[in-house]
Amino acid sequence: MLLKTLRQKPEFQNEVLSINISAWPKFMLHWHCPEWAHLFTTFSDYQVLLIENEKVLGFGHTIPFYWNIDLVQIPDDLRVLLEIGVVNHKKGVKPNILLALAAVVTKDSKGRGLSFDIVKAMKEIAQKNSINTIIVPVRPTLKHMYPMIPIVNYSKWKREDGLPFDPWLRVHKKLGGEVFKTADESMTITGNIKEWELWTGVKILGNGMFIFDGALNPIAIDYEKDVGKYTDPCVWIRHDV
């Protein structure tokens, strides 16, 4: 298995985009974030790929930025952090934080422990760029099964052995990561009623808090105003490199 960056292997960009489409609930693909495109151009050397037999097994999206205040005070909104990273780059500001936005393993490659490899690869990218801290807005793997539980409560659930209940949180814990806060609204996705019906395959006939497959929180539907709003929560984890 090879570890490469997207800048080293740009021919895999379309494969990464295709894997992304199948990896997330459909509604998550409608998060409005124009800055995301910079990951594939400006920051292609910060996108890590795990490659085997000329196929992508998994990848990690990251972006560097500068922050000199307590990490607890960083904005919860991921788009704001992406904007900071883009502006920092344009101004030539030297980054001191690596924001790990996503780690994705293909369906056929699950069960091989590749999530560990992706996090380790992110740490290598940080080291190569003289960055000592990685922060990760973790979208917990099993939170969708408990959409009514606040993320701050869910993040504290533990198994009998003392490790986090959630598998993705457990990976980070085993690799030395520490939770420093939670966020109720790291991403916000809005759409009209027809769009939500298309994204979820569920008929919507009135107001309410709806629970859809893949959602970590309920979706607030205002039928009269023809709008539905979803906020994606996360658990913020810090890794020292």
Rosetta blueprint (number, residue, H / E / L):
1 M L
2 L E
3 L E
4 K E
5 T E
6 L L
7 R L
8 Q L
9 K L
10 P H
11 E H
12 F H
13 Q H
14 N H
15 E H
16 V H
17 L H
18 S H
19 I H
20 N H
21 I H
22 S H
23 A H
24 W L
25 P L
26 K H
27 F H
28 M H
29 L H
30 H H
31 W L
32 H L
33 C L
34 P H
35 E H
36 W H
37 A H
38 H H
39 L H
40 F H
41 T L
42 T L
43 F L
44 S H
45 D H
46 Y H
47 Q L
48 V E
49 L E
50 L E
51 I E
52 E E
53 N L
54 E L
55 K E
56 V E
57 L E
58 G E
59 F E
60 G E
61 H E
62 T E
63 I E
64 P E
65 F E
66 Y L
67 W L
68 N L
69 I L
70 D L
71 L H
72 V H
73 Q H
74 I L
75 P L
76 D L
77 D L
78 L H
79 R H
80 V H
81 L H
82 L H
83 E H
84 I H
85 G H
86 V H
87 V H
88 N H
89 H H
90 K H
91 K H
92 G L
93 V L
94 K L
95 P L
96 N L
97 I E
98 L E
99 L E
100 A E
101 L E
102 A E
103 A E
104 V E
105 V E
106 T L
107 K H
108 D H
109 S H
110 K L
111 G L
112 R L
113 G L
114 L H
115 S H
116 F H
117 D H
118 I H
119 V H
120 K H
121 A H
122 M H
123 K H
124 E H
125 I H
126 A H
127 Q H
128 K H
129 N L
130 S L
131 I L
132 N L
133 T E
134 I E
135 I E
136 V E
137 P E
138 V E
139 R L
140 P L
141 T L
142 L L
143 K H
144 H H
145 M H
146 Y L
147 P L
148 M L
149 I L
150 P L
151 I H
152 V H
153 N H
154 Y H
155 S L
156 K L
157 W L
158 K E
159 R L
160 E L
161 D L
162 G L
163 L L
164 P E
165 F L
166 D L
167 P H
168 W H
169 L H
170 R H
171 V H
172 H H
173 K H
174 K H
175 L L
176 G L
177 G L
178 E E
179 V E
180 F E
181 K E
182 T E
183 A E
184 D E
185 E E
186 S E
187 M E
188 T E
189 I E
190 T E
191 G E
192 N L
193 I H
194 K H
195 E H
196 W H
197 E H
198 L H
199 W H
200 T H
201 G L
202 V L
203 K L
204 I L
205 L L
206 G L
207 N L
208 G E
209 M E
210 F E
211 I L
212 F L
213 D L
214 G L
215 A L
216 L L
217 N L
218 P L
219 I E
220 A E
221 I E
222 D E
223 Y L
224 E L
225 K L
226 D L
227 V E
228 G E
229 K E
230 Y E
231 T E
232 D E
233 P E
234 C E
235 V E
236 W E
237 I E
238 R E
239 H E
240 D E
241 V L
